[in-house]
């Protein structure tokens, strides 16, 4: 065979490989129209989901104060359910799930060269935005705000307060991860001063008009809270699933979406840019300076990334499943920020049990109990989620495996004794598996 023929065959071979590689990377999802209420659906039976299991999921959602739930695959609606007179046109708050929207807007501003994450925050907010010394304040960058590593004191009287008098020193910037609303909220000012428009106008022009997504940031006390309908929340999840693309057009740079959903620091590898990450070696949670070993949501795929908000406002993006699901509603239990990741785990368990061929939910959860709130204060009730154990005894052990006490489960909860020493405990047994509980 001549050298020319070999060269031609080689070129054709690599061209074919490149074509299929590019096609797989740019695979199109379905994108709902920018206007109107039409949104393509897929039958749940196509994925082997059975009505009894779906009804069980809906019953759980209804019992835990849910207002809406929506599950997309390939961008099309597979499940959509509303509760308590809530409808597809009802608007609801995102709480801290809106942080991920702000991170997306910051990424767009970065790609437009209007903000540099390595810049001092004071470049955009002016000097004196904290009560720190000039040197301490200058060490805080926009990146620290995006990653919850400003070092500002999150244990003050009001963690939402953005007044300079509320923003005092706790640790050197970049050395401590702490879930702190105030430095996050001040990103609104960074964004508006960098772009010259309000955060609402920037959202509308850069995301809203390009995707058909409606929504609005509303000032509530110190916080700036995003509100939208359930379907608009799902649109945002789909935008992230498609790596910032919408119907062939780039809305957010795909490399930034990847960075945003990757560990942003080593202190809490389960946190990206204002976005929660699954499948990491450890995680930290709001209000606790302790690192838990293992994945944030063991029942979810490792590549899932999430926007999580108070009272369980949830957006889950699962690239390996081409899935997005969202939940809006009131708190499923007590008013505790930790409800969101724990409750998120419970929904994943039930999604995994939707297929007809699956074992019953009880069997699926056999070694996967969970509890909330976590941390829990002495004298308070701790809800037990997982296999039914009403009236049975459950053990609390020290982290080295020594049994400390046994407590009876009543109304799916136990009461933490006042005399129990503060610290971390293992709750459960060999049958149920163990969950780590922090007692304060």
Phi, psi and omega in degrees: 000135183290157178300323181296317180295319178299317180297318181296317179296320179296316180298315180297319180300311183289332176293320179294315178302314181297321180298310183291326178295315180295320180299319181292327181284333184250024180305133186274134168269166170283136177241123180295152179304151181291335179231158179086169185261005182283132179212121183300147180238161172234140180292137178297335180292337178299333181255011178077016179283139181250148184301317180301320179290321177296315179299323178294319176299313180297322179297317178298315180298318180296318181290342182248035168064030178283143174256329179203151177215138181215135180231125179248145168229130185058025178088352182260151183284125174256317177229137176210122185216138179237146184230159169055048177066006175285145181228176179294346179260359181281139179259147182212160181279150177268343187053224184289350173297336177293343177301321182292326174297316179298320177300320178296317179295322177297323178296321178294317178298324179293315181291340175270007178060032178263345178212146175241124184295340178277354179292150170297139177302326181297341176298328184256333182255351184085161179287154179082019178283349173236180174259015181283168171293163181301320180293318179295317181295320181293342181279348181272126180248171176300323179298322177298323177294321182288340186246006180062040182232033182291336184083000177288154186286111179269000183257018180286184182297329182216103182289349178271342187295126181256005176293145179307325182295338180272347187256087181248173190281137173236317181202166178296140180304134178089355183254354185216128174264128178209133181285105190228115185293320189302308179298327175297311182302325181291349172296335176302315179292322177301313183295313183292322179288329179285324186261339181085006178227165178290161180298326178293318178294323180292317176301313183300313185284327187264333180235311186304304183291334183277339183241352185079012183275127174262158179162166186204133170280130180238132180283119178234104186058234179280338188277152174243104193253133180275136177238144173195178172278170179296318181295325178289326173298320179292325176301318180295318176301319179294322177300319178289320179300323182270020174059039176086001179268149173220108177052047176090350181250143179276122177258314175236136180304130185298325178295326178290319177301320178296315180295318180301328183255027176238151180310126185266347181196172184266348182294317176224088184297347180271019179226126177261229173269095180052034184219136180272144185237141177260168172076017179263170186287337180201168178209153171247162181230161181303138172083359183229130176265061180217141180258122178270136179279144178103182184279147180301315178230092184301334182277351181264155175303150183296334184271005180293137168233154197220149164252117185241132181230162180308144181063025173065052165273117194229135167232122178244129178242119183239089183303320183295336178257359186052039189241143168229135169222148182227153176222133173238152177159188175277172181299134177289345181211235182277162181284086184218132182302331183285350175305321188300303180294326180289317178291325176303319177298319181296323178291320178299321178302319183284328173295318178297336182265009184288333185288142182301325184281351181291156170294169178298159180302322180302316181289322180297324185267005191310320181246030184224054175287158173214173184210157170201157001287162180210110011291162178234143180270156180298141181086351181267165178269141178243116181284139180253121179247142180138224182287146180300127182222023183307128178083352181272167179264145176225144186262147168246127182235159174289165184294342177268008173096001180279125181295131181258313179196167174241140181231145180271138179273121177228132184054041178060030179209163173236159178253127181282121183298147179295329186278353183292132180293145177294147179148192180258140180227160172256123181252128177134197179206183184298329181285316186272341191085178184237148173232141180279133180232131177260125179254126181252000000 
